[in-house]
Amino acid sequence: MIIYPAIDLKDGQCVRLVQGRAEDKTVYSDTPAQVARDFEEQGAQWLHVVDLDGAFSGKPQNTVVIKQIAASIKIPFQVGGGLRRLEDVEAILNAGASRVIIGSKAVSSPQFVKNLISNFGSEHIILGLDAKDGLVAIEGWVQTSSLSALDFGQQMKSLGVKTAVFTDISRDGLLQGPNLASIENMARNTGLQIIASGGVTSREDLRNLKAMEELGVCGAIIGKAIYDGRITLAQALEVTGDTLKGTHGSSVTYPLSHTRF
């Protein structure tokens, strides 16, 4: 199981939101590329990058920062947020991302996902499956659709999608642990490889997710818990058995004090 440290971008900064609310923002760094380097040095094999401005506006807004991240690291990373046109997907892949995450557009236009897979290959296109109370959330989590998350996952699997980032937004940023039952249900009944996101906080959370590997849970995204010091990347990697490439046990430091808006 792969650990994906999260870098959420807003106004060019590395931030975290609580349940996707733009007004509930904590700024962790003015230099996201340095945060990416720190994670790589600590042993991360992948990074998870979200353009929050893009998610809210419907088009990428932090491409320059994404290019800076790509230039600063050697490990692969995936990017989501506002990718609703083929040319935007191509631009983010050309900027250095290894995979792109398609969320809201996949709901409104499943054919779009099918076209992306045809153009770029399923290894570069993954689904962003965000759910609240079992229903798909869209538009940067601002809206909840009437579409069942499980049905949607099954539909995307039939179109050629192999991997999904599954986020229970009711748990995101609250440090309450992931919704294990929901994650298990999604992995067991869609056939998708699931990267779990939302609420992952502790080594126990990771052990519980790792126990679902045979069902198809292949990764976990960790954001706020690392930034707030509840778990280090080294501790997370120990649970999953990944080999650290960098300084064992070190933690990321940030030039800004935590700022709540």
LINRAJO-V715118 format. One record per pair of residues at least 12 apart in sequence whose ideal C-beta (glycine too) atoms are under 10 Angstrom apart, sorted by the first residue. I is the first residue (numbers start at 1). J is the second residue. D is the distance in Angstrom with one decimal. If there is no record, write none. Layout:
[[I/J/D] [I/J/D]]
This chain:
[[1/195/9.2] [1/196/9.1] [1/206/7.7] [1/209/6.6] [1/210/5.1] [1/211/9.8] [1/212/8.8] [1/213/5.7] [1/217/6.8] [1/218/6.1] [1/219/5.8] [1/220/6.5] [1/236/9.9] [1/239/8.5] [1/240/4.7] [1/241/8.2] [1/242/8.4] [2/44/9.0] [2/45/5.8] [2/46/5.5] [2/48/9.9] [2/195/7.7] [2/218/6.6] [2/219/4.2] [2/220/7.7] [2/221/9.6] [2/237/9.7] [2/240/7.2] [2/242/7.4] [3/39/9.6] [3/43/8.8] [3/44/6.8] [3/45/7.5] [3/46/7.8] [3/47/10.0] [3/48/9.6] [3/200/9.1] [3/206/7.7] [3/219/7.1] [3/220/5.9] [3/221/8.1] [3/222/6.3] [3/226/9.5] [3/233/6.9] [3/236/4.8] [3/237/5.9] [3/239/8.3] [3/240/5.8] [3/242/6.7] [4/39/9.5] [4/44/7.7] [4/45/8.6] [4/46/5.1] [4/47/6.5] [4/48/4.0] [4/49/9.5] [4/77/8.5] [4/78/7.5] [4/165/8.5] [4/195/6.6] [4/196/9.6] [4/197/8.1] [4/200/9.7] [4/219/5.7] [4/220/6.9] [4/221/4.5] [4/222/7.2] [4/223/9.2] [4/236/9.9] [5/35/8.4] [5/36/8.6] [5/38/9.0] [5/39/4.5] [5/40/9.3] [5/42/8.3] [5/43/9.9] [5/44/5.3] [5/45/9.9] [5/46/8.4] [5/47/5.9] [5/48/7.0] [5/49/9.8] [5/77/9.6] [5/221/7.9] [5/222/6.0] [5/223/7.5] [5/226/6.0] [5/227/9.3] [5/233/6.0] [5/236/8.4] [5/252/8.4] [6/35/10.0] [6/39/9.4] [6/47/7.8] [6/48/4.7] [6/49/7.7] [6/50/7.0] [6/197/7.9] [6/200/9.6] [6/221/5.2] [6/222/6.6] [6/223/3.6] [6/224/8.3] [6/225/9.8] [6/226/8.0] [6/227/8.8] [7/28/9.1] [7/29/8.9] [7/32/5.5] [7/33/9.3] [7/35/5.8] [7/36/6.2] [7/39/7.8] [7/47/6.1] [7/48/7.1] [7/49/4.9] [7/50/7.5] [7/65/9.1] [7/66/9.6] [7/69/7.2] [7/77/8.1] [7/79/9.6] [7/223/8.2] [7/227/10.0] [8/20/9.9] [8/25/9.3] [8/26/9.9] [8/28/8.9] [8/32/9.0] [8/48/8.9] [8/49/7.8] [8/50/4.8] [8/51/8.5] [8/52/5.5] [8/55/9.5] [8/62/9.9] [8/80/10.0] [8/81/8.7] [8/173/9.7] [8/223/6.7] [8/224/9.5] [8/227/9.8] [9/32/6.0] [9/49/6.7] [9/50/6.6] [9/51/5.3] [9/52/6.1] [9/53/7.0] [9/54/8.3] [9/55/9.9] [9/60/10.0] [9/61/8.1] [9/62/4.3] [9/63/10.0] [9/65/5.6] [9/66/7.7] [9/69/8.9] [9/79/9.2] [9/81/7.7] [10/22/7.5] [10/25/6.6] [10/27/8.3] [10/50/9.1] [10/51/8.4] [10/52/4.4] [10/53/5.7] [10/54/9.8] [10/55/9.5] [10/56/8.8] [10/61/8.8] [10/62/8.0] [10/81/9.8] [11/25/9.2] [11/27/8.8] [11/30/9.8] [11/52/8.9] [11/53/6.8] [11/61/8.7] [11/62/8.4] [11/65/9.8] [12/30/7.6] [12/31/9.3] [12/32/7.5] [12/53/8.8] [12/61/9.0] [12/62/6.4] [12/64/7.8] [12/65/5.5] [12/68/9.4] [13/25/9.0] [13/27/5.3] [13/28/7.7] [13/29/6.6] [13/30/5.6] [13/31/8.6] [13/32/7.1] [13/35/9.9] [13/52/9.9] [13/62/9.4] [13/65/8.8] [13/256/8.1] [13/259/9.6] [14/26/9.8] [14/27/7.5] [14/28/4.9] [14/29/4.1] [14/30/7.8] [14/31/7.6] [14/32/4.4] [14/33/9.3] [14/34/8.8] [14/35/5.0] [14/36/8.9] [14/49/9.7] [14/65/9.0] [14/69/10.0] [14/223/10.0] [14/227/8.5] [14/252/9.9] [14/254/7.8] [14/256/8.9] [15/27/5.2] [15/28/6.4] [15/29/8.6] [15/32/9.3] [15/50/9.8] [15/52/7.1] [15/223/9.9] [15/227/9.5] [15/256/10.0] [15/259/9.2] [15/261/9.2] [16/28/6.7] [16/52/9.7] [16/172/9.3] [16/173/6.0] [16/223/5.7] [16/224/4.9] [16/226/9.9] [16/227/6.2] [16/228/8.6] [16/258/9.3] [17/50/9.5] [17/52/6.7] [17/55/10.0] [17/140/9.4] [17/141/8.8] [17/172/8.0] [17/173/6.2] [17/223/9.5] [17/224/9.3] [18/172/7.5] [18/173/4.0] [18/174/6.8] [18/175/9.8] [18/224/8.3] [18/260/9.7] [19/132/8.9] [19/137/9.9] [19/141/7.0] [19/169/5.7] [19/170/7.2] [19/171/8.5] [19/172/5.5] [19/173/5.8] [19/174/7.2] [19/198/9.1] [20/52/8.3] [20/55/8.1] [20/56/9.1] [20/130/8.4] [20/132/9.7] [20/137/8.0] [20/139/9.8] [20/140/6.1] [20/141/3.3] [20/142/7.4] [20/167/9.1] [20/169/6.0] [20/172/6.7] [20/173/8.1] [21/140/9.8] [21/141/8.3] [21/142/9.1] [21/173/8.7] [22/52/7.3] [22/53/9.1] [22/55/9.6] [22/56/6.5] [22/140/8.0] [22/141/10.0] [22/142/9.1] [22/261/8.8] [23/261/6.7] [24/173/8.0] [24/260/7.7] [24/261/7.7] [25/52/8.7] [25/259/8.1] [25/260/7.4] [25/261/4.9] [26/173/8.9] [26/224/8.0] [26/227/7.8] [26/228/8.8] [26/256/9.6] [26/258/5.2] [26/259/6.6] [26/260/5.7] [26/261/8.1] [27/254/8.9] [27/256/5.6] [27/257/8.8] [27/258/7.3] [27/259/4.6] [27/260/8.7] [27/261/7.8] [28/223/9.6] [28/224/9.3] [28/226/9.8] [28/227/5.2] [28/228/9.3] [28/252/8.6] [28/254/4.9] [28/255/9.2] [28/256/6.6] [28/257/9.5] [28/258/6.9] [28/259/8.9] [29/227/9.1] [29/252/8.6] [29/253/9.3] [29/254/4.7] [29/255/6.3] [29/256/6.0] [30/254/9.0] [30/255/6.5] [30/256/6.2] [31/65/9.4] [31/68/8.6] [31/72/9.5] [31/254/8.9] [31/255/7.0] [31/256/9.4] [32/49/8.1] [32/62/8.3] [32/65/5.5] [32/66/8.7] [32/68/7.2] [32/69/6.1] [32/72/9.0] [33/65/7.2] [33/66/9.5] [33/67/9.2] [33/68/4.2] [33/69/5.1] [33/70/8.8] [33/71/7.3] [33/72/4.2] [33/73/8.0] [34/68/9.4] [34/69/9.6] [34/72/7.4] [34/252/9.0] [34/253/9.7] [34/254/8.9] [34/255/8.3] [35/47/9.1] [35/69/8.6] [35/72/9.4] [35/227/9.1] [35/252/6.4] [35/253/9.8] [35/254/7.4] [36/49/8.0] [36/65/9.8] [36/66/9.9] [36/68/8.5] [36/69/4.6] [36/70/8.8] [36/71/9.8] [36/72/5.6] [36/73/5.1] [36/75/8.6] [36/77/7.4] [37/69/8.8] [37/72/5.1] [37/73/6.0] [37/74/9.9] [37/246/9.7] [37/252/9.6] [38/72/10.0] [38/73/9.9] [38/233/8.9] [38/246/8.7] [38/247/9.7] [38/250/8.4] [38/251/8.7] [38/252/4.4] [38/253/7.7] [38/254/9.0] [39/73/8.1] [39/75/8.3] [39/77/9.5] [39/226/8.5] [39/233/6.4] [39/246/8.8] [39/252/6.8] [40/72/8.2] [40/73/4.7] [40/74/6.9] [40/75/5.2] [40/77/9.6] [40/245/7.7] [40/246/6.9] [41/73/9.3] [41/233/9.7] [41/244/9.5] [41/245/7.7] [41/246/3.7] [41/247/6.2] [41/250/7.6] [41/252/9.1] [42/226/9.6] [42/232/7.8] [42/233/4.5] [42/234/6.3] [42/236/9.7] [42/237/8.1] [42/244/6.9] [42/245/8.2] [42/246/4.7] [42/247/6.5] [42/248/8.3] [42/249/8.7] [42/250/5.8] [42/251/7.8] [42/252/7.2] [43/75/9.5] [43/233/6.5] [43/234/6.9] [43/236/9.4] [43/237/5.4] [43/238/9.9] [43/242/6.6] [43/243/7.1] [43/244/3.5] [43/245/4.8] [43/246/5.1] [43/247/8.5] [43/248/7.8] [43/250/9.5] [44/73/8.8] [44/75/6.2] [44/77/9.1] [44/233/6.3] [44/236/9.3] [44/237/8.0] [44/242/8.7] [44/244/9.3] [44/245/8.4] [44/246/8.4] [45/75/6.0] [45/76/7.9] [45/219/9.7] [45/237/8.6] [45/240/9.6] [45/242/6.3] [45/243/9.0] [45/245/8.3] [46/75/6.4] [46/76/5.7] [46/77/6.3] [46/78/6.9] [46/98/8.1] [46/99/8.9] [46/195/9.3] [46/219/7.5] [46/221/9.5] [47/69/7.5] [47/73/7.3] [47/75/6.7] [47/76/7.8] [47/77/3.8] [47/78/7.5] [47/79/9.2] [47/97/9.7] [47/98/9.6] [47/221/9.7] [48/77/7.1] [48/78/5.8] [48/79/8.4] [48/80/8.0] [48/99/9.7] [48/101/8.4] [48/165/7.5] [48/195/7.9] [48/197/7.7] [48/219/8.8] [48/220/9.8] [48/221/4.9] [48/222/8.8] [48/223/8.0] [49/62/8.6] [49/65/8.7] [49/66/6.5] [49/69/6.5] [49/70/9.6] [49/77/5.4] [49/78/6.9] [49/79/4.7] [49/80/7.6] [49/81/8.2] [49/92/9.4] [49/97/7.4] [49/101/9.3] [50/62/9.2] [50/78/9.3] [50/79/7.4] [50/80/5.2] [50/81/4.9] [50/82/9.6] [50/101/8.0] [50/103/10.0] [50/128/9.0] [50/140/9.7] [50/165/9.6] [50/197/9.8] [50/221/9.5] [50/223/9.1] [51/63/7.9] [51/65/8.3] [51/66/7.2] [51/79/6.7] [51/80/7.2] [51/81/3.3] [51/82/5.8] [51/83/8.4] [51/92/8.4] [52/80/9.7] [52/81/6.1] [52/82/8.9] [52/140/7.2] [53/81/7.4] [53/82/7.4] [53/140/9.3] [54/66/9.8] [54/79/9.0] [54/80/8.3] [54/81/3.8] [54/82/2.6] [54/83/7.2] [54/84/9.1] [54/88/8.4] [54/92/9.2] [54/140/8.6] [55/80/7.4] [55/81/4.1] [55/82/5.4] [55/83/9.2] [55/103/7.7] [55/104/7.9] [55/128/9.2] [55/130/9.9] [55/138/9.8] [55/139/7.8] [55/140/3.8] [55/141/7.9] [55/142/9.0] [56/81/8.5] [56/82/7.8] [56/139/7.8] [56/140/4.5] [56/141/9.4] [56/142/7.5] [57/81/9.2] [57/82/6.0] [57/140/8.6] [58/81/9.7] [58/82/5.5] [58/83/9.4] [58/84/5.7] [58/85/9.2] [58/88/9.6] [58/104/7.9] [58/105/8.8] [58/139/7.9] [58/140/8.8] [59/81/9.5] [59/82/5.0] [59/83/8.4] [59/84/7.0] [59/85/7.4] [59/88/6.2] [60/79/8.4] [60/81/7.0] [60/82/5.1] [60/83/6.8] [60/84/9.4] [60/85/9.4] [60/88/5.4] [60/89/9.3] [60/91/6.9] [60/92/6.3] [60/95/8.8] [60/100/9.9] [61/81/8.1] [61/82/6.8] [62/79/9.1] [62/81/7.9] [62/82/9.2] [62/92/9.9] [62/95/9.9] [63/79/9.3] [63/88/8.8] [63/91/6.4] [63/92/6.9] [63/94/9.6] [63/95/5.7] [63/97/10.0] [64/95/8.7] [65/95/9.5] [66/79/6.0] [66/81/9.8] [66/91/9.4] [66/92/6.5] [66/95/4.9] [66/96/6.9] [66/97/6.6] [67/91/9.9] [67/92/9.6] [67/94/9.2] [67/95/4.8] [67/96/6.3] [67/97/9.7] [68/95/9.5] [68/96/9.3] [69/95/8.8] [69/96/7.3] [69/97/8.9] [70/92/9.9] [70/94/9.8] [70/95/6.0] [70/96/2.5] [70/97/7.1] [70/98/9.4] [71/95/9.6] [71/96/7.2] [72/96/9.7] [73/96/8.9] [74/245/9.8] [75/98/9.0] [75/245/8.7] [76/96/9.1] [76/97/8.1] [76/98/3.7] [76/99/7.5] [77/96/7.8] [77/97/6.1] [77/98/6.3] [77/99/8.1] [78/92/9.7] [78/97/6.4] [78/98/6.4] [78/99/4.0] [78/100/6.9] [78/101/5.9] [78/124/9.3] [78/126/6.7] [78/128/9.8] [78/163/9.3] [78/165/7.8] [78/195/8.7] [78/219/9.9] [78/221/9.6] [79/92/5.2] [79/93/8.7] [79/95/8.1] [79/96/9.0] [79/97/4.3] [79/98/8.8] [79/99/7.5] [79/100/5.6] [79/101/6.7] [80/92/9.2] [80/97/9.5] [80/99/9.1] [80/100/6.9] [80/101/3.1] [80/102/7.6] [80/103/6.4] [80/126/8.5] [80/127/9.8] [80/128/5.1] [80/130/9.8] [80/165/7.2] [81/100/9.5] [81/101/7.8] [81/103/8.3] [81/104/9.8] [81/128/8.7] [81/140/7.9] [82/103/9.3] [82/104/8.6] [82/105/9.1] [82/140/8.3] [83/97/9.9] [83/100/5.5] [83/101/7.2] [83/102/5.8] [83/103/8.0] [83/104/9.0] [83/105/6.9] [83/106/9.8] [83/112/9.7] [83/116/8.9] [83/125/9.6] [83/128/8.9] [84/102/8.1] [84/103/9.1] [84/104/6.8] [84/105/4.1] [84/106/9.4] [84/108/8.4] [84/109/8.4] [84/112/7.7] [85/105/8.2] [85/112/8.7] [86/112/7.8] [86/115/6.7] [86/116/6.7] [86/119/6.7] [86/120/9.0] [88/100/8.8] [88/105/9.7] [89/102/7.6] [89/105/9.4] [89/112/9.3] [89/115/9.8] [89/116/5.9] [89/119/8.2] [89/120/7.0] [89/124/8.5] [89/125/7.7] [90/116/9.4] [90/119/8.0] [90/120/7.7] [93/120/6.7] [93/124/6.3] [93/125/9.5] [97/124/8.5] [98/123/8.5] [98/124/7.1] [99/120/9.4] [99/122/9.9] [99/123/7.4] [99/124/5.4] [99/125/7.1] [99/126/5.4] [99/163/8.0] [99/165/9.7] [100/116/7.9] [100/120/8.1] [100/124/6.7] [100/125/6.3] [100/126/7.4] [100/128/9.3] [101/125/8.5] [101/126/5.5] [101/127/7.2] [101/128/4.2] [101/129/9.5] [101/163/9.4] [101/164/8.8] [101/165/5.7] [101/195/9.4] [102/116/6.7] [102/117/9.8] [102/125/6.4] [102/126/7.4] [102/127/6.3] [102/128/6.1] [102/129/10.0] [102/156/9.1] [102/161/8.7] [102/164/9.9] [103/127/7.5] [103/128/3.3] [103/129/7.5] [103/130/6.1] [103/136/8.8] [103/137/8.6] [103/138/7.0] [103/139/9.1] [103/140/8.8] [103/141/9.3] [103/164/9.8] [103/165/8.5] [103/167/9.2] [104/128/8.1] [104/130/8.7] [104/136/9.0] [104/137/8.9] [104/138/4.2] [104/139/5.5] [104/140/7.7] [104/141/9.6] [104/142/9.7] [104/143/8.7] [104/145/9.3] [105/128/9.5] [105/138/9.1] [106/125/9.5] [106/127/6.0] [106/128/7.4] [106/129/8.5] [106/136/9.1] [106/138/9.2] [106/152/7.9] [106/155/9.1] [106/156/6.5] [106/159/8.9] [106/161/8.2] [106/164/9.7] [107/128/9.8] [107/129/9.6] [107/130/9.6] [107/136/5.8] [107/137/9.3] [107/138/5.4] [107/139/9.4] [107/143/9.9] [107/145/6.1] [107/147/6.4] [107/152/6.9] [107/155/9.8] [107/156/9.7] [108/138/7.8] [108/139/9.8] [108/145/9.2] [110/152/8.9] [110/155/6.4] [110/156/7.2] [110/158/9.3] [110/159/6.0] [110/161/9.7] [111/159/8.4] [112/159/9.9] [113/125/6.8] [113/126/9.9] [113/127/7.3] [113/155/9.5] [113/156/6.5] [113/159/5.7] [113/160/7.9] [113/161/6.4] [114/156/9.4] [114/158/9.8] [114/159/4.8] [114/160/6.6] [114/161/9.0] [115/159/9.9] [116/159/9.9] [116/160/9.5] [116/161/9.6] [117/159/7.2] [117/160/4.6] [117/161/7.2] [117/162/9.1] [118/160/8.3] [121/160/9.6] [122/159/9.6] [122/160/5.4] [122/161/6.7] [122/162/5.1] [122/163/8.2] [123/162/7.8] [123/163/8.7] [125/160/8.5] [125/161/7.1] [125/162/8.8] [125/163/8.8] [126/156/9.7] [126/161/7.0] [126/162/7.6] [126/163/4.3] [126/164/6.3] [126/165/6.4] [126/192/9.1] [126/193/8.6] [126/195/7.8] [127/152/8.5] [127/153/7.4] [127/155/10.0] [127/156/5.0] [127/157/8.8] [127/159/9.5] [127/161/4.9] [127/162/8.9] [127/163/7.1] [127/164/4.0] [127/165/7.1] [127/166/8.5] [127/190/9.6] [127/192/7.2] [127/194/9.9] [127/195/9.8] [128/164/7.3] [128/165/5.3] [128/166/8.7] [128/167/7.5] [128/195/9.8] [128/197/9.1] [129/149/6.1] [129/150/9.5] [129/152/6.7] [129/153/5.8] [129/156/7.7] [129/161/9.4] [129/164/4.6] [129/165/6.7] [129/166/4.8] [129/167/7.2] [129/168/9.9] [129/186/7.3] [129/190/8.7] [129/192/8.0] [129/194/8.4] [129/195/9.6] [129/197/9.4] [130/144/9.4] [130/149/8.2] [130/164/10.0] [130/165/8.3] [130/166/8.0] [130/167/4.7] [130/168/8.3] [130/169/5.6] [130/172/8.8] [130/197/8.6] [130/198/8.6] [131/144/8.8] [131/145/9.8] [131/147/9.6] [131/148/8.9] [131/149/3.8] [131/150/8.7] [131/152/8.6] [131/153/9.2] [131/166/7.2] [131/167/7.1] [131/168/5.9] [131/169/7.0] [131/170/8.6] [131/179/8.8] [131/182/7.1] [131/186/8.2] [131/198/9.1] [132/144/5.4] [132/145/9.8] [132/149/8.7] [132/167/9.3] [132/168/7.4] [132/169/5.0] [132/170/5.6] [132/171/9.8] [132/172/9.7] [133/149/9.2] [133/168/9.3] [133/169/9.6] [133/170/7.2] [133/182/9.8] [134/147/9.9] [134/148/6.4] [134/149/5.8] [134/150/7.3] [134/151/9.9] [134/168/9.6] [134/182/7.6] [134/185/9.1] [135/147/6.4] [135/148/6.6] [135/149/6.3] [135/150/9.9] [135/151/10.0] [135/152/9.1] [136/148/7.5] [136/149/5.2] [136/150/9.7] [136/151/8.9] [136/152/5.2] [136/153/9.2] [137/149/8.7] [137/167/8.2] [137/168/9.6] [137/169/5.5] [137/170/9.6] [141/167/8.5] [141/169/5.2] [141/172/8.1] [144/169/8.9] [149/164/9.8] [149/166/7.9] [149/167/10.0] [149/168/9.1] [149/182/8.1] [149/185/9.1] [149/186/7.0] [149/190/9.2] [150/182/9.3] [150/185/6.7] [150/186/6.6] [150/188/9.9] [150/189/5.9] [150/190/6.8] [151/189/9.9] [151/190/9.3] [152/164/9.5] [152/190/8.9] [153/166/7.8] [153/185/9.7] [153/186/5.9] [153/187/9.4] [153/189/7.8] [153/190/3.8] [153/191/8.5] [153/192/5.7] [153/194/8.8] [154/186/9.8] [154/189/7.3] [154/190/5.3] [154/191/7.7] [154/192/8.6] [155/190/9.2] [156/190/8.0] [156/192/7.3] [157/189/10.0] [157/190/5.4] [157/191/5.1] [157/192/5.5] [157/193/10.0] [158/190/9.8] [158/191/9.3] [161/190/9.3] [161/191/9.8] [161/192/6.7] [161/193/9.5] [162/191/8.9] [162/192/6.9] [162/193/5.9] [163/192/6.4] [163/193/4.4] [163/194/7.8] [163/195/6.7] [163/216/9.3] [163/218/7.2] [163/219/8.6] [164/186/7.6] [164/187/9.3] [164/190/7.5] [164/192/4.6] [164/193/7.3] [164/194/5.9] [164/195/7.0] [164/196/10.0] [164/197/9.9] [164/216/9.7] [165/194/8.1] [165/195/4.6] [165/196/8.3] [165/197/5.5] [165/198/9.6] [165/219/8.3] [165/221/6.8] [166/178/9.5] [166/179/9.4] [166/182/7.9] [166/183/6.3] [166/185/9.9] [166/186/5.2] [166/187/8.2] [166/190/9.1] [166/192/8.1] [166/194/5.1] [166/195/6.9] [166/196/6.1] [166/197/6.5] [166/198/8.1] [166/217/9.0] [166/221/9.7] [167/179/9.7] [167/183/9.9] [167/195/9.2] [167/196/8.3] [167/197/4.1] [167/198/4.5] [167/199/9.2] [167/221/8.0] [168/180/9.7] [168/181/9.8] [168/182/5.5] [168/183/7.6] [168/186/9.5] [168/196/8.7] [168/197/7.9] [168/198/4.5] [168/199/6.8] [169/197/9.2] [169/198/6.4] [169/199/9.7] [170/182/9.4] [170/198/7.8] [170/199/8.5] [171/197/9.0] [171/198/4.3] [171/199/3.2] [171/200/8.6] [171/201/9.3] [172/197/7.2] [172/198/4.2] [172/199/6.5] [172/200/9.7] [172/221/9.7] [172/223/8.3] [172/224/8.4] [173/198/8.1] [173/199/8.2] [173/223/7.5] [173/224/5.3] [173/225/9.7] [174/198/8.6] [174/199/6.3] [174/201/8.9] [174/224/8.4] [175/199/7.0] [175/200/9.1] [175/201/4.8] [175/202/8.9] [175/205/10.0] [175/224/6.2] [175/225/6.1] [175/228/7.4] [175/230/6.6] [176/198/9.3] [176/199/5.3] [176/201/7.3] [176/205/9.8] [177/198/9.5] [177/199/5.1] [177/200/7.5] [177/201/5.8] [177/202/7.2] [177/204/8.0] [177/205/5.3] [177/208/8.4] [177/225/9.9] [178/196/5.6] [178/197/8.0] [178/198/6.0] [178/199/4.5] [178/200/5.3] [178/201/8.2] [178/205/5.8] [178/206/9.4] [178/208/7.7] [178/209/6.8] [178/220/7.9] [178/221/9.8] [179/196/9.0] [179/198/7.2] [179/199/7.0] [180/196/8.7] [180/199/9.6] [180/205/8.3] [180/208/5.6] [180/209/7.5] [180/211/9.3] [180/212/7.9] [180/217/9.7] [182/196/9.4] [182/198/9.3] [183/195/9.9] [183/196/5.1] [183/197/9.3] [183/198/9.0] [183/208/9.0] [183/209/7.1] [183/212/6.9] [183/215/8.9] [183/216/10.0] [183/217/6.4] [183/220/9.5] [184/196/9.8] [184/208/9.5] [184/209/9.5] [184/211/9.5] [184/212/5.8] [184/215/6.4] [184/216/9.7] [184/217/7.9] [185/215/9.7] [186/215/9.3] [186/216/8.7] [186/217/8.9] [187/209/9.8] [187/212/6.0] [187/213/9.3] [187/214/9.3] [187/215/4.3] [187/216/4.2] [187/217/5.2] [187/218/8.9] [188/212/8.6] [188/215/5.3] [188/216/7.7] [188/217/9.7] [189/215/9.6] [190/216/8.1] [191/216/7.2] [192/216/6.6] [192/218/9.5] [193/215/9.9] [193/216/5.2] [193/217/8.0] [193/218/4.6] [193/219/8.1] [194/209/9.2] [194/212/8.1] [194/215/8.1] [194/216/5.6] [194/217/5.0] [194/218/6.7] [194/219/7.9] [194/220/9.6] [195/209/9.8] [195/217/8.0] [195/218/6.3] [195/219/3.9] [195/220/7.0] [195/221/6.3] [196/208/9.6] [196/209/5.4] [196/212/8.4] [196/217/6.0] [196/218/9.0] [196/219/7.0] [196/220/4.9] [196/221/7.0] [196/222/9.8] [197/219/8.9] [197/220/7.5] [197/221/4.0] [197/222/8.7] [197/223/8.3] [198/220/9.9] [198/221/7.9] [198/223/9.2] [199/222/9.9] [199/223/10.0] [199/224/9.1] [199/225/8.7] [200/220/5.2] [200/221/6.7] [200/222/5.0] [200/223/8.2] [200/224/9.2] [200/225/6.5] [200/226/9.5] [200/231/8.6] [200/236/8.6] [201/222/8.0] [201/224/8.0] [201/225/4.4] [201/226/9.6] [201/228/9.2] [201/230/5.7] [201/231/6.8] [202/222/9.9] [202/225/7.3] [202/230/6.9] [202/231/6.0] [202/235/8.9] [202/236/9.3] [202/239/9.4] [203/231/6.6] [203/235/5.9] [203/236/7.3] [203/238/7.8] [203/239/5.1] [203/240/10.0] [204/239/8.9] [205/220/7.7] [205/222/8.8] [205/225/8.5] [205/231/8.7] [205/236/9.5] [205/239/9.0] [206/220/6.0] [206/222/8.2] [206/231/8.2] [206/235/8.7] [206/236/5.9] [206/237/9.5] [206/238/9.2] [206/239/4.2] [206/240/6.6] [207/239/5.8] [207/240/9.3] [208/220/9.9] [209/239/9.0] [209/240/8.9] [210/239/6.5] [210/240/6.1] [210/241/8.4] [213/240/9.4] [219/240/8.9] [220/236/7.8] [220/239/9.3] [220/240/7.9] [222/236/6.1] [226/251/8.1] [226/252/7.1] [227/251/9.9] [227/252/7.6] [227/254/7.5] [227/258/8.2] [228/258/8.1] [229/251/6.9] [229/252/9.4] [231/251/9.8] [232/248/9.8] [232/249/6.7] [232/250/7.7] [232/251/5.1] [232/252/8.6] [233/246/8.9] [233/249/9.4] [233/250/8.5] [233/251/7.6] [233/252/7.6] [234/246/8.9] [234/247/8.4] [234/248/5.6] [234/249/4.7] [234/250/7.0] [234/251/8.0] [235/249/8.2] [235/251/9.8]]
